[in-house]
């Protein structure tokens, strides 16, 4: 926002749209708020389903295979919703975490751009590999778990 005094006693303020880095930082600030709120509900509903609805005594490998759907078996709507739910939680949690690390890294290494960019490249690569592994596991089903459950 810029302030200009045209005549004595009269100030005119003009608001300039966010551009460049300011727009990105605002988007990331909003993402942190909304993803954090969504993650609270996702985590609480996960806790409710796993601990209250199913019960911790009933959580077994076989029960997980029922939720995930065994690889090679027909996929039900429940399997799709389960996988979608956990995919959304995974993507939001990783994105929320990376953005938090980005902000902390900038606080400590913002004055050293080379170290900051290198650190963010490493963190982003690790997070992408973890996310990709999780999404592949959700997409393929529970092949390894079904073999263990059959024994």
Secondary structure, DSSP 8 states (H G I E B T S, - for coil): -EEEEEETTEEEEE-----THHHHHHHHHHHHHHHHHHHHHHHHHHHIIIIIIIIGGG--HHHHHHHH--TTS---HHHHHHHHHHHHHHHHHHHHHHHHHHHHHHHHHTT-HHHHHHHHHHHHHHHHHHHHHHHHHHHH--HHHHHHHH-
